[in-house]
């Protein structure tokens, strides 16, 4: 959004130089409203709250005899001289998925964690592999981890998780990702015949500020990314550019 506002500023300057002052004044007012609307929290709160609405904070889960918990990636972090670490944005997902796994096992049920994420940042190691180490450190045996390390996007998370789930044949599937990411993820997974129970690993809120805050700009960008992903999916469906919808995954 900062890049868009910068382009808008250049347009305002250009219109002033061309003496189109009425247009320049209008754009200036619009730009200031957008800038303060985002920076002070009103616009990102509206968008992010809508994305996260409708999902329970602690949903009741009826564990079946055989269950799968799919965890989506959100990047890794490079620490010089050390192994790659899960990024700041994924720790909530990892913690929530581990909690669900232990709850499932405590109920005496079979459970598999499907960890999905490739090396989309070119850090030299797939996200799923990095997260797998974190899950092992949280007491989850490697035998209960399925590592999907090819996907470079949410779309591919769904696409490449399907064969793993089809082979494991769970009777209940839980999808863990960020609350702001659930709506788009569920649409993509449904396209590949997977209808999981959604669980948010983390939630976000815009800050109500008098002066513009950079967190609100970041949240605005993240929210717009989700809406654009949903829009692109619908447009691609209309144009026939998406892969054909898959049959529902047999439970």
Secondary structure, DSSP 4 states (H G I P E B T S, - for coil): -HHHHHHHHHHHHHHHHTT-HHHHHHHHHHHHHHHHHHHTSHHHHHHHHHHHTT--TT------SEEEEEEE---EE--TTS--EE-TTTHHHHHHHHHHHHHHHHTT-EEEEEEE---TT-SSS-HHHHHHHHHHHTT--GGGEEEE----SHHHHHHHHHHHHHHHT-SEEEEEE-GGGHHHHHHHHHHTT--PEEEES--------SS--HHHHHHHHHHHHHHHHHHHHHHHHHHT-SPPPPPPPP-
